[in-house]
């Protein structure tokens, strides 16, 4: 019975941390998707494919102009807070 009680405490302590990390990852994913969708051209990110089927790479808007969020490292803590609070 003691093991069950200890397990319950561990789950109650760990679950909010895990849920928070998942929701943070989900927010980052949504921010990236919205950023990419806002770009009107064919190559927002280096990993996208151009109309000729080749990887965009250095031809992407991300590499040329910046401002587009393509990778989780591009999303700042401020971006996440603004997203969560409706900007």
PDB file with one MODEL, atoms N, CA, C and O in Angstrom:
MODEL        1
ATOM      1  N   UNK A   1       0.816  -1.185   0.000  1.00  0.00           N
ATOM      2  CA  UNK A   1       0.000   0.000   0.000  1.00  0.00           C
ATOM      3  C   UNK A   1       0.865   1.256   0.000  1.00  0.00           C
ATOM      4  O   UNK A   1       0.508   2.270  -0.600  1.00  0.00           O
ATOM      5  N   UNK A   2       1.998   1.175   0.678  1.00  0.00           N
ATOM      6  CA  UNK A   2       2.895   2.324   0.732  1.00  0.00           C
ATOM      7  C   UNK A   2       3.441   2.681  -0.635  1.00  0.00           C
ATOM      8  O   UNK A   2       3.620   3.857  -0.954  1.00  0.00           O
ATOM      9  N   UNK A   3       3.707   1.656  -1.451  1.00  0.00           N
ATOM     10  CA  UNK A   3       4.226   1.883  -2.795  1.00  0.00           C
ATOM     11  C   UNK A   3       3.211   2.620  -3.656  1.00  0.00           C
ATOM     12  O   UNK A   3       3.576   3.480  -4.457  1.00  0.00           O
ATOM     13  N   UNK A   4       1.937   2.284  -3.490  1.00  0.00           N
ATOM     14  CA  UNK A   4       0.883   2.940  -4.254  1.00  0.00           C
ATOM     15  C   UNK A   4       0.805   4.414  -3.879  1.00  0.00           C
ATOM     16  O   UNK A   4       0.661   5.273  -4.748  1.00  0.00           O
ATOM     17  N   UNK A   5       0.901   4.703  -2.600  1.00  0.00           N
ATOM     18  CA  UNK A   5       0.872   6.098  -2.134  1.00  0.00           C
ATOM     19  C   UNK A   5       2.054   6.884  -2.660  1.00  0.00           C
ATOM     20  O   UNK A   5       1.897   8.028  -3.087  1.00  0.00           O
ATOM     21  N   UNK A   6       3.224   6.292  -2.636  1.00  0.00           N
ATOM     22  CA  UNK A   6       4.422   6.949  -3.148  1.00  0.00           C
ATOM     23  C   UNK A   6       4.310   7.181  -4.651  1.00  0.00           C
ATOM     24  O   UNK A   6       4.694   8.239  -5.149  1.00  0.00           O
ATOM     25  N   UNK A   7       3.791   6.208  -5.364  1.00  0.00           N
ATOM     26  CA  UNK A   7       3.596   6.348  -6.804  1.00  0.00           C
ATOM     27  C   UNK A   7       2.618   7.483  -7.108  1.00  0.00           C
ATOM     28  O   UNK A   7       2.833   8.255  -8.042  1.00  0.00           O
ATOM     29  N   UNK A   8       1.564   7.582  -6.334  1.00  0.00           N
ATOM     30  CA  UNK A   8       0.583   8.653  -6.532  1.00  0.00           C
ATOM     31  C   UNK A   8       1.222  10.020  -6.335  1.00  0.00           C
ATOM     32  O   UNK A   8       0.937  10.949  -7.091  1.00  0.00           O
ATOM     33  N   UNK A   9       2.071  10.155  -5.343  1.00  0.00           N
ATOM     34  CA  UNK A   9       2.757  11.418  -5.102  1.00  0.00           C
ATOM     35  C   UNK A   9       3.690  11.754  -6.264  1.00  0.00           C
ATOM     36  O   UNK A   9       3.729  12.901  -6.710  1.00  0.00           O
ATOM     37  N   UNK A  10       4.429  10.782  -6.751  1.00  0.00           N
ATOM     38  CA  UNK A  10       5.344  11.000  -7.876  1.00  0.00           C
ATOM     39  C   UNK A  10       4.566  11.440  -9.113  1.00  0.00           C
ATOM     40  O   UNK A  10       4.977  12.368  -9.810  1.00  0.00           O
ATOM     41  N   UNK A  11       3.453  10.781  -9.384  1.00  0.00           N
ATOM     42  CA  UNK A  11       2.643  11.135 -10.550  1.00  0.00           C
ATOM     43  C   UNK A  11       2.088  12.545 -10.400  1.00  0.00           C
ATOM     44  O   UNK A  11       2.111  13.318 -11.357  1.00  0.00           O
ATOM     45  N   UNK A  12       1.593  12.890  -9.229  1.00  0.00           N
ATOM     46  CA  UNK A  12       1.026  14.227  -9.016  1.00  0.00           C
ATOM     47  C   UNK A  12       2.073  15.326  -9.139  1.00  0.00           C
ATOM     48  O   UNK A  12       1.758  16.435  -9.569  1.00  0.00           O
ATOM     49  N   UNK A  13       3.301  15.031  -8.770  1.00  0.00           N
ATOM     50  CA  UNK A  13       4.373  16.017  -8.873  1.00  0.00           C
ATOM     51  C   UNK A  13       4.900  16.095 -10.304  1.00  0.00           C
ATOM     52  O   UNK A  13       5.149  17.189 -10.811  1.00  0.00           O
ATOM     53  N   UNK A  14       5.071  14.957 -10.953  1.00  0.00           N
ATOM     54  CA  UNK A  14       5.680  14.915 -12.279  1.00  0.00           C
ATOM     55  C   UNK A  14       4.711  15.306 -13.391  1.00  0.00           C
ATOM     56  O   UNK A  14       5.138  15.899 -14.382  1.00  0.00           O
ATOM     57  N   UNK A  15       3.437  15.000 -13.263  1.00  0.00           N
ATOM     58  CA  UNK A  15       2.493  15.230 -14.355  1.00  0.00           C
ATOM     59  C   UNK A  15       2.424  16.682 -14.809  1.00  0.00           C
ATOM     60  O   UNK A  15       2.460  16.929 -16.014  1.00  0.00           O
ATOM     61  N   UNK A  16       2.328  17.656 -13.904  1.00  0.00           N
ATOM     62  CA  UNK A  16       2.277  19.048 -14.383  1.00  0.00           C
ATOM     63  C   UNK A  16       3.524  19.456 -15.160  1.00  0.00           C
ATOM     64  O   UNK A  16       3.429  20.238 -16.106  1.00  0.00           O
ATOM     65  N   UNK A  17       4.680  18.945 -14.782  1.00  0.00           N
ATOM     66  CA  UNK A  17       5.916  19.260 -15.490  1.00  0.00           C
ATOM     67  C   UNK A  17       5.875  18.667 -16.891  1.00  0.00           C
ATOM     68  O   UNK A  17       6.240  19.337 -17.857  1.00  0.00           O
ATOM     69  N   UNK A  18       5.437  17.425 -17.012  1.00  0.00           N
ATOM     70  CA  UNK A  18       5.347  16.770 -18.316  1.00  0.00           C
ATOM     71  C   UNK A  18       4.304  17.464 -19.183  1.00  0.00           C
ATOM     72  O   UNK A  18       4.551  17.721 -20.362  1.00  0.00           O
ATOM     73  N   UNK A  19       3.143  17.768 -18.614  1.00  0.00           N
ATOM     74  CA  UNK A  19       2.075  18.426 -19.369  1.00  0.00           C
ATOM     75  C   UNK A  19       2.518  19.799 -19.839  1.00  0.00           C
ATOM     76  O   UNK A  19       2.202  20.206 -20.957  1.00  0.00           O
ATOM     77  N   UNK A  20       3.245  20.512 -18.998  1.00  0.00           N
ATOM     78  CA  UNK A  20       3.732  21.842 -19.360  1.00  0.00           C
ATOM     79  C   UNK A  20       4.715  21.759 -20.510  1.00  0.00           C
ATOM     80  O   UNK A  20       4.671  22.584 -21.423  1.00  0.00           O
ATOM     81  N   UNK A  21       5.603  20.775 -20.480  1.00  0.00           N
ATOM     82  CA  UNK A  21       6.579  20.615 -21.560  1.00  0.00           C
ATOM     83  C   UNK A  21       5.881  20.290 -22.863  1.00  0.00           C
ATOM     84  O   UNK A  21       6.254  20.814 -23.913  1.00  0.00           O
ATOM     85  N   UNK A  22       4.875  19.436 -22.812  1.00  0.00           N
ATOM     86  CA  UNK A  22       4.148  19.081 -24.021  1.00  0.00           C
ATOM     87  C   UNK A  22       3.404  20.284 -24.573  1.00  0.00           C
ATOM     88  O   UNK A  22       3.418  20.525 -25.780  1.00  0.00           O
ATOM     89  N   UNK A  23       2.765  21.029 -23.710  1.00  0.00           N
ATOM     90  CA  UNK A  23       2.033  22.178 -24.207  1.00  0.00           C
ATOM     91  C   UNK A  23       2.997  23.230 -24.751  1.00  0.00           C
ATOM     92  O   UNK A  23       2.664  23.938 -25.702  1.00  0.00           O
ATOM     93  N   UNK A  24       4.176  23.341 -24.163  1.00  0.00           N
ATOM     94  CA  UNK A  24       5.191  24.268 -24.671  1.00  0.00           C
ATOM     95  C   UNK A  24       5.624  23.833 -26.068  1.00  0.00           C
ATOM     96  O   UNK A  24       5.729  24.662 -26.972  1.00  0.00           O
ATOM     97  N   UNK A  25       5.873  22.551 -26.245  1.00  0.00           N
ATOM     98  CA  UNK A  25       6.250  22.035 -27.557  1.00  0.00           C
ATOM     99  C   UNK A  25       5.140  22.258 -28.583  1.00  0.00           C
ATOM    100  O   UNK A  25       5.408  22.597 -29.736  1.00  0.00           O
ATOM    101  N   UNK A  26       3.891  22.065 -28.153  1.00  0.00           N
ATOM    102  CA  UNK A  26       2.759  22.280 -29.052  1.00  0.00           C
ATOM    103  C   UNK A  26       2.660  23.745 -29.468  1.00  0.00           C
ATOM    104  O   UNK A  26       2.376  24.051 -30.625  1.00  0.00           O
ATOM    105  N   UNK A  27       2.896  24.640 -28.521  1.00  0.00           N
ATOM    106  CA  UNK A  27       2.859  26.078 -28.825  1.00  0.00           C
ATOM    107  C   UNK A  27       3.976  26.428 -29.802  1.00  0.00           C
ATOM    108  O   UNK A  27       3.752  27.177 -30.753  1.00  0.00           O
ATOM    109  N   UNK A  28       5.160  25.903 -29.582  1.00  0.00           N
ATOM    110  CA  UNK A  28       6.286  26.159 -30.492  1.00  0.00           C
ATOM    111  C   UNK A  28       5.935  25.670 -31.892  1.00  0.00           C
ATOM    112  O   UNK A  28       6.190  26.365 -32.876  1.00  0.00           O
ATOM    113  N   UNK A  29       5.359  24.492 -31.984  1.00  0.00           N
ATOM    114  CA  UNK A  29       4.969  23.936 -33.284  1.00  0.00           C
ATOM    115  C   UNK A  29       3.952  24.851 -33.973  1.00  0.00           C
ATOM    116  O   UNK A  29       4.064  25.118 -35.170  1.00  0.00           O
ATOM    117  N   UNK A  30       2.965  25.329 -33.219  1.00  0.00           N
ATOM    118  CA  UNK A  30       1.945  26.207 -33.801  1.00  0.00           C
ATOM    119  C   UNK A  30       2.540  27.526 -34.270  1.00  0.00           C
ATOM    120  O   UNK A  30       2.169  28.032 -35.329  1.00  0.00           O
ATOM    121  N   UNK A  31       3.458  28.084 -33.494  1.00  0.00           N
ATOM    122  CA  UNK A  31       4.107  29.345 -33.874  1.00  0.00           C
ATOM    123  C   UNK A  31       4.869  29.164 -35.182  1.00  0.00           C
ATOM    124  O   UNK A  31       4.788  30.011 -36.072  1.00  0.00           O
ATOM    125  N   UNK A  32       5.601  28.075 -35.298  1.00  0.00           N
ATOM    126  CA  UNK A  32       6.359  27.796 -36.524  1.00  0.00           C
ATOM    127  C   UNK A  32       5.404  27.624 -37.701  1.00  0.00           C
ATOM    128  O   UNK A  32       5.640  28.185 -38.771  1.00  0.00           O
ATOM    129  N   UNK A  33       4.343  26.864 -37.520  1.00  0.00           N
ATOM    130  CA  UNK A  33       3.390  26.639 -38.606  1.00  0.00           C
ATOM    131  C   UNK A  33       2.729  27.948 -39.054  1.00  0.00           C
ATOM    132  O   UNK A  33       2.552  28.171 -40.252  1.00  0.00           O
ATOM    133  N   UNK A  34       2.369  28.802 -38.113  1.00  0.00           N
ATOM    134  CA  UNK A  34       1.757  30.086 -38.464  1.00  0.00           C
ATOM    135  C   UNK A  34       2.742  30.989 -39.189  1.00  0.00           C
ATOM    136  O   UNK A  34       2.370  31.700 -40.123  1.00  0.00           O
ATOM    137  N   UNK A  35       3.990  30.962 -38.760  1.00  0.00           N
ATOM    138  CA  UNK A  35       5.017  31.777 -39.401  1.00  0.00           C
ATOM    139  C   UNK A  35       5.227  31.329 -40.839  1.00  0.00           C
ATOM    140  O   UNK A  35       5.320  32.155 -41.747  1.00  0.00           O
ATOM    141  N   UNK A  36       5.301  30.026 -41.041  1.00  0.00           N
ATOM    142  CA  UNK A  36       5.500  29.483 -42.388  1.00  0.00           C
ATOM    143  C   UNK A  36       4.290  29.775 -43.278  1.00  0.00           C
ATOM    144  O   UNK A  36       4.443  30.106 -44.454  1.00  0.00           O
ATOM    145  N   UNK A  37       3.093  29.651 -42.710  1.00  0.00           N
ATOM    146  CA  UNK A  37       1.874  29.879 -43.481  1.00  0.00           C
ATOM    147  C   UNK A  37       1.725  31.342 -43.898  1.00  0.00           C
ATOM    148  O   UNK A  37       1.116  31.631 -44.927  1.00  0.00           O
ATOM    149  N   UNK A  38       2.269  32.251 -43.119  1.00  0.00           N
ATOM    150  CA  UNK A  38       2.160  33.677 -43.429  1.00  0.00           C
ATOM    151  C   UNK A  38       3.033  34.074 -44.621  1.00  0.00           C
ATOM    152  O   UNK A  38       2.806  35.112 -45.243  1.00  0.00           O
ATOM    153  N   UNK A  39       4.021  33.253 -44.934  1.00  0.00           N
ATOM    154  CA  UNK A  39       4.895  33.543 -46.080  1.00  0.00           C
ATOM    155  C   UNK A  39       4.188  33.128 -47.359  1.00  0.00           C
ATOM    156  O   UNK A  39       3.673  32.013 -47.443  1.00  0.00           O
ATOM    157  N   UNK A  40       4.154  33.996 -48.347  1.00  0.00           N
ATOM    158  CA  UNK A  40       3.394  33.745 -49.574  1.00  0.00           C
ATOM    159  C   UNK A  40       4.194  33.023 -50.664  1.00  0.00           C
ATOM    160  O   UNK A  40       3.611  32.584 -51.655  1.00  0.00           O
ATOM    161  N   UNK A  41       5.477  32.896 -50.507  1.00  0.00           N
ATOM    162  CA  UNK A  41       6.291  32.265 -51.541  1.00  0.00           C
ATOM    163  C   UNK A  41       6.379  30.761 -51.387  1.00  0.00           C
ATOM    164  O   UNK A  41       5.726  30.168 -50.528  1.00  0.00           O
ATOM    165  N   UNK A  42       7.201  30.149 -52.239  1.00  0.00           N
ATOM    166  CA  UNK A  42       7.340  28.697 -52.264  1.00  0.00           C
ATOM    167  C   UNK A  42       8.390  28.169 -51.292  1.00  0.00           C
ATOM    168  O   UNK A  42       8.397  26.976 -50.987  1.00  0.00           O
ATOM    169  N   UNK A  43       9.257  29.014 -50.810  1.00  0.00           N
ATOM    170  CA  UNK A  43      10.375  28.546 -49.989  1.00  0.00           C
ATOM    171  C   UNK A  43      10.507  29.328 -48.680  1.00  0.00           C
ATOM    172  O   UNK A  43      11.442  30.115 -48.529  1.00  0.00           O
ATOM    173  N   UNK A  44       9.598  29.126 -47.744  1.00  0.00           N
ATOM    174  CA  UNK A  44       9.765  29.852 -46.491  1.00  0.00           C
ATOM    175  C   UNK A  44      10.963  29.339 -45.675  1.00  0.00           C
ATOM    176  O   UNK A  44      11.695  30.131 -45.082  1.00  0.00           O
ATOM    177  N   UNK A  45      11.157  28.027 -45.649  1.00  0.00           N
ATOM    178  CA  UNK A  45      12.204  27.439 -44.801  1.00  0.00           C
ATOM    179  C   UNK A  45      13.188  26.613 -45.634  1.00  0.00           C
ATOM    180  O   UNK A  45      12.838  26.115 -46.704  1.00  0.00           O
ATOM    181  N   UNK A  46      14.415  26.472 -45.137  1.00  0.00           N
ATOM    182  CA  UNK A  46      15.442  25.738 -45.887  1.00  0.00           C
ATOM    183  C   UNK A  46      15.066  24.289 -46.201  1.00  0.00           C
ATOM    184  O   UNK A  46      15.505  23.743 -47.213  1.00  0.00           O
ATOM    185  N   UNK A  47      14.262  23.668 -45.345  1.00  0.00           N
ATOM    186  CA  UNK A  47      13.915  22.263 -45.541  1.00  0.00           C
ATOM    187  C   UNK A  47      12.704  22.067 -46.457  1.00  0.00           C
ATOM    188  O   UNK A  47      12.350  20.930 -46.771  1.00  0.00           O
ATOM    189  N   UNK A  48      12.068  23.151 -46.886  1.00  0.00           N
ATOM    190  CA  UNK A  48      10.944  23.033 -47.813  1.00  0.00           C
ATOM    191  C   UNK A  48      11.452  22.716 -49.211  1.00  0.00           C
ATOM    192  O   UNK A  48      12.631  22.887 -49.518  1.00  0.00           O
ATOM    193  N   UNK A  49      10.540  22.252 -50.047  1.00  0.00           N
ATOM    194  CA  UNK A  49      10.895  21.962 -51.443  1.00  0.00           C
ATOM    195  C   UNK A  49      10.391  23.090 -52.336  1.00  0.00           C
ATOM    196  O   UNK A  49       9.277  23.586 -52.165  1.00  0.00           O
ATOM    197  N   UNK A  50      11.223  23.482 -53.282  1.00  0.00           N
ATOM    198  CA  UNK A  50      10.837  24.517 -54.241  1.00  0.00           C
ATOM    199  C   UNK A  50       9.933  23.900 -55.312  1.00  0.00           C
ATOM    200  O   UNK A  50       9.686  22.694 -55.309  1.00  0.00           O
ATOM    201  N   UNK A  51       9.458  24.717 -56.200  1.00  0.00           N
ATOM    202  CA  UNK A  51       8.556  24.233 -57.251  1.00  0.00           C
ATOM    203  C   UNK A  51       9.226  23.174 -58.146  1.00  0.00           C
ATOM    204  O   UNK A  51       8.545  22.325 -58.721  1.00  0.00           O
ATOM    205  N   UNK A  52      10.548  23.227 -58.260  1.00  0.00           N
ATOM    206  CA  UNK A  52      11.245  22.245 -59.093  1.00  0.00           C
ATOM    207  C   UNK A  52      11.572  20.953 -58.330  1.00  0.00           C
ATOM    208  O   UNK A  52      12.230  20.056 -58.857  1.00  0.00           O
ATOM    209  N   UNK A  53      11.095  20.880 -57.076  1.00  0.00           N
ATOM    210  CA  UNK A  53      11.262  19.668 -56.285  1.00  0.00           C
ATOM    211  C   UNK A  53      12.557  19.572 -55.505  1.00  0.00           C
ATOM    212  O   UNK A  53      12.800  18.572 -54.828  1.00  0.00           O
ATOM    213  N   UNK A  54      13.389  20.593 -55.589  1.00  0.00           N
ATOM    214  CA  UNK A  54      14.660  20.585 -54.857  1.00  0.00           C
ATOM    215  C   UNK A  54      14.484  21.282 -53.509  1.00  0.00           C
ATOM    216  O   UNK A  54      13.628  22.150 -53.342  1.00  0.00           O
ATOM    217  N   UNK A  55      15.317  20.877 -52.560  1.00  0.00           N
ATOM    218  CA  UNK A  55      15.292  21.513 -51.253  1.00  0.00           C
ATOM    219  C   UNK A  55      15.666  22.982 -51.392  1.00  0.00           C
ATOM    220  O   UNK A  55      16.595  23.321 -52.125  1.00  0.00           O
ATOM    221  N   UNK A  56      14.955  23.848 -50.699  1.00  0.00           N
ATOM    222  CA  UNK A  56      15.162  25.298 -50.832  1.00  0.00           C
ATOM    223  C   UNK A  56      16.530  25.750 -50.328  1.00  0.00           C
ATOM    224  O   UNK A  56      17.182  26.579 -50.964  1.00  0.00           O
ATOM    225  N   UNK A  57      16.960  25.221 -49.210  1.00  0.00           N
ATOM    226  CA  UNK A  57      18.281  25.556 -48.678  1.00  0.00           C
ATOM    227  C   UNK A  57      18.527  27.058 -48.584  1.00  0.00           C
ATOM    228  O   UNK A  57      17.730  27.789 -47.995  1.00  0.00           O
ATOM    229  N   UNK A  58      19.628  27.509 -49.163  1.00  0.00           N
ATOM    230  CA  UNK A  58      20.026  28.924 -49.091  1.00  0.00           C
ATOM    231  C   UNK A  58      19.084  29.837 -49.862  1.00  0.00           C
ATOM    232  O   UNK A  58      19.131  31.054 -49.685  1.00  0.00           O
ATOM    233  N   UNK A  59      18.237  29.282 -50.707  1.00  0.00           N
ATOM    234  CA  UNK A  59      17.275  30.091 -51.465  1.00  0.00           C
ATOM    235  C   UNK A  59      16.035  30.439 -50.644  1.00  0.00           C
ATOM    236  O   UNK A  59      15.198  31.221 -51.096  1.00  0.00           O
ATOM    237  N   UNK A  60      15.906  29.877 -49.460  1.00  0.00           N
ATOM    238  CA  UNK A  60      14.706  30.096 -48.649  1.00  0.00           C
ATOM    239  C   UNK A  60      14.662  31.516 -48.093  1.00  0.00           C
ATOM    240  O   UNK A  60      15.686  32.183 -47.943  1.00  0.00           O
ATOM    241  N   UNK A  61      13.443  31.951 -47.793  1.00  0.00           N
ATOM    242  CA  UNK A  61      13.255  33.268 -47.187  1.00  0.00           C
ATOM    243  C   UNK A  61      13.935  33.320 -45.815  1.00  0.00           C
ATOM    244  O   UNK A  61      14.440  34.364 -45.401  1.00  0.00           O
ATOM    245  N   UNK A  62      13.940  32.194 -45.128  1.00  0.00           N
ATOM    246  CA  UNK A  62      14.588  32.112 -43.815  1.00  0.00           C
ATOM    247  C   UNK A  62      16.066  32.493 -43.913  1.00  0.00           C
ATOM    248  O   UNK A  62      16.582  33.231 -43.073  1.00  0.00           O
ATOM    249  N   UNK A  63      16.728  31.994 -44.927  1.00  0.00           N
ATOM    250  CA  UNK A  63      18.164  32.250 -45.093  1.00  0.00           C
ATOM    251  C   UNK A  63      18.437  33.645 -45.645  1.00  0.00           C
ATOM    252  O   UNK A  63      19.483  34.230 -45.361  1.00  0.00           O
ATOM    253  N   UNK A  64      17.516  34.177 -46.424  1.00  0.00           N
ATOM    254  CA  UNK A  64      17.725  35.481 -47.054  1.00  0.00           C
ATOM    255  C   UNK A  64      17.290  36.632 -46.157  1.00  0.00           C
ATOM    256  O   UNK A  64      18.088  37.514 -45.841  1.00  0.00           O
ATOM    257  N   UNK A  65      16.044  36.623 -45.754  1.00  0.00           N
ATOM    258  CA  UNK A  65      15.483  37.778 -45.066  1.00  0.00           C
ATOM    259  C   UNK A  65      15.360  37.587 -43.556  1.00  0.00           C
ATOM    260  O   UNK A  65      15.387  38.556 -42.797  1.00  0.00           O
ATOM    261  N   UNK A  66      15.228  36.357 -43.135  1.00  0.00           N
ATOM    262  CA  UNK A  66      15.000  36.115 -41.717  1.00  0.00           C
ATOM    263  C   UNK A  66      13.581  36.493 -41.336  1.00  0.00           C
ATOM    264  O   UNK A  66      12.760  36.797 -42.201  1.00  0.00           O
ATOM    265  N   UNK A  67      13.298  36.474 -40.064  1.00  0.00           N
ATOM    266  CA  UNK A  67      11.976  36.833 -39.590  1.00  0.00           C
ATOM    267  C   UNK A  67      10.995  35.674 -39.595  1.00  0.00           C
ATOM    268  O   UNK A  67      10.016  35.693 -38.849  1.00  0.00           O
ATOM    269  N   UNK A  68      11.237  34.671 -40.416  1.00  0.00           N
ATOM    270  CA  UNK A  68      10.379  33.491 -40.461  1.00  0.00           C
ATOM    271  C   UNK A  68      10.916  32.495 -39.441  1.00  0.00           C
ATOM    272  O   UNK A  68      12.126  32.297 -39.324  1.00  0.00           O
ATOM    273  N   UNK A  69      10.012  31.881 -38.718  1.00  0.00           N
ATOM    274  CA  UNK A  69      10.412  30.889 -37.723  1.00  0.00           C
ATOM    275  C   UNK A  69      10.260  29.507 -38.344  1.00  0.00           C
ATOM    276  O   UNK A  69       9.157  29.084 -38.690  1.00  0.00           O
ATOM    277  N   UNK A  70      11.375  28.816 -38.479  1.00  0.00           N
ATOM    278  CA  UNK A  70      11.380  27.495 -39.102  1.00  0.00           C
ATOM    279  C   UNK A  70      11.785  26.388 -38.134  1.00  0.00           C
ATOM    280  O   UNK A  70      11.437  25.226 -38.346  1.00  0.00           O
ATOM    281  N   UNK A  71      12.501  26.725 -37.099  1.00  0.00           N
ATOM    282  CA  UNK A  71      13.049  25.744 -36.176  1.00  0.00           C
ATOM    283  C   UNK A  71      12.679  26.113 -34.736  1.00  0.00           C
ATOM    284  O   UNK A  71      12.509  27.293 -34.431  1.00  0.00           O
ATOM    285  N   UNK A  72      12.553  25.125 -33.854  1.00  0.00           N
ATOM    286  CA  UNK A  72      12.223  25.434 -32.457  1.00  0.00           C
ATOM    287  C   UNK A  72      13.173  26.462 -31.831  1.00  0.00           C
ATOM    288  O   UNK A  72      12.753  27.253 -30.987  1.00  0.00           O
ATOM    289  N   UNK A  73      14.428  26.457 -32.228  1.00  0.00           N
ATOM    290  CA  UNK A  73      15.386  27.416 -31.657  1.00  0.00           C
ATOM    291  C   UNK A  73      15.054  28.865 -32.044  1.00  0.00           C
ATOM    292  O   UNK A  73      15.538  29.798 -31.402  1.00  0.00           O
ATOM    293  N   UNK A  74      14.242  29.061 -33.076  1.00  0.00           N
ATOM    294  CA  UNK A  74      13.851  30.399 -33.514  1.00  0.00           C
ATOM    295  C   UNK A  74      12.763  31.003 -32.630  1.00  0.00           C
ATOM    296  O   UNK A  74      12.564  32.218 -32.629  1.00  0.00           O
ATOM    297  N   UNK A  75      12.064  30.163 -31.884  1.00  0.00           N
ATOM    298  CA  UNK A  75      10.941  30.614 -31.062  1.00  0.00           C
ATOM    299  C   UNK A  75      11.466  30.994 -29.682  1.00  0.00           C
ATOM    300  O   UNK A  75      12.049  30.170 -28.978  1.00  0.00           O
ATOM    301  N   UNK A  76      11.255  32.244 -29.309  1.00  0.00           N
ATOM    302  CA  UNK A  76      11.744  32.738 -28.021  1.00  0.00           C
ATOM    303  C   UNK A  76      10.696  32.526 -26.924  1.00  0.00           C
ATOM    304  O   UNK A  76       9.529  32.249 -27.204  1.00  0.00           O
ATOM    305  N   UNK A  77      11.132  32.661 -25.692  1.00  0.00           N
ATOM    306  CA  UNK A  77      10.209  32.579 -24.555  1.00  0.00           C
ATOM    307  C   UNK A  77       9.146  33.671 -24.673  1.00  0.00           C
ATOM    308  O   UNK A  77       7.988  33.464 -24.310  1.00  0.00           O
ATOM    309  N   UNK A  78       9.542  34.815 -25.175  1.00  0.00           N
ATOM    310  CA  UNK A  78       8.586  35.918 -25.366  1.00  0.00           C
ATOM    311  C   UNK A  78       7.532  35.540 -26.416  1.00  0.00           C
ATOM    312  O   UNK A  78       6.349  35.834 -26.238  1.00  0.00           O
ATOM    313  N   UNK A  79       7.951  34.898 -27.500  1.00  0.00           N
ATOM    314  CA  UNK A  79       7.005  34.435 -28.520  1.00  0.00           C
ATOM    315  C   UNK A  79       5.961  33.504 -27.895  1.00  0.00           C
ATOM    316  O   UNK A  79       4.769  33.610 -28.182  1.00  0.00           O
ATOM    317  N   UNK A  80       6.421  32.607 -27.049  1.00  0.00           N
ATOM    318  CA  UNK A  80       5.527  31.642 -26.403  1.00  0.00           C
ATOM    319  C   UNK A  80       4.542  32.354 -25.495  1.00  0.00           C
ATOM    320  O   UNK A  80       3.345  32.066 -25.528  1.00  0.00           O
ATOM    321  N   UNK A  81       5.031  33.275 -24.691  1.00  0.00           N
ATOM    322  CA  UNK A  81       4.145  34.032 -23.788  1.00  0.00           C
ATOM    323  C   UNK A  81       3.130  34.837 -24.575  1.00  0.00           C
ATOM    324  O   UNK A  81       1.951  34.855 -24.220  1.00  0.00           O
ATOM    325  N   UNK A  82       3.561  35.503 -25.636  1.00  0.00           N
ATOM    326  CA  UNK A  82       2.639  36.279 -26.451  1.00  0.00           C
ATOM    327  C   UNK A  82       1.582  35.386 -27.087  1.00  0.00           C
ATOM    328  O   UNK A  82       0.412  35.763 -27.163  1.00  0.00           O
ATOM    329  N   UNK A  83       1.979  34.226 -27.536  1.00  0.00           N
ATOM    330  CA  UNK A  83       1.042  33.285 -28.145  1.00  0.00           C
ATOM    331  C   UNK A  83       0.011  32.825 -27.121  1.00  0.00           C
ATOM    332  O   UNK A  83      -1.185  32.775 -27.410  1.00  0.00           O
ATOM    333  N   UNK A  84       0.481  32.490 -25.932  1.00  0.00           N
ATOM    334  CA  UNK A  84      -0.415  32.000 -24.895  1.00  0.00           C
ATOM    335  C   UNK A  84      -1.383  33.071 -24.412  1.00  0.00           C
ATOM    336  O   UNK A  84      -2.483  32.752 -23.963  1.00  0.00           O
ATOM    337  N   UNK A  85      -0.993  34.320 -24.497  1.00  0.00           N
ATOM    338  CA  UNK A  85      -1.855  35.419 -24.023  1.00  0.00           C
ATOM    339  C   UNK A  85      -2.580  36.116 -25.150  1.00  0.00           C
ATOM    340  O   UNK A  85      -3.058  37.237 -24.977  1.00  0.00           O
ATOM    341  N   UNK A  86      -2.671  35.478 -26.292  1.00  0.00           N
ATOM    342  CA  UNK A  86      -3.433  36.032 -27.404  1.00  0.00           C
ATOM    343  C   UNK A  86      -2.795  37.203 -28.084  1.00  0.00           C
ATOM    344  O   UNK A  86      -3.465  37.964 -28.781  1.00  0.00           O
ATOM    345  N   UNK A  87      -1.501  37.360 -27.891  1.00  0.00           N
ATOM    346  CA  UNK A  87      -0.720  38.421 -28.540  1.00  0.00           C
ATOM    347  C   UNK A  87      -1.210  39.746 -28.186  1.00  0.00           C
ATOM    348  O   UNK A  87      -0.665  40.749 -28.646  1.00  0.00           O
TER     349      UNK A  87
ENDMDL
END
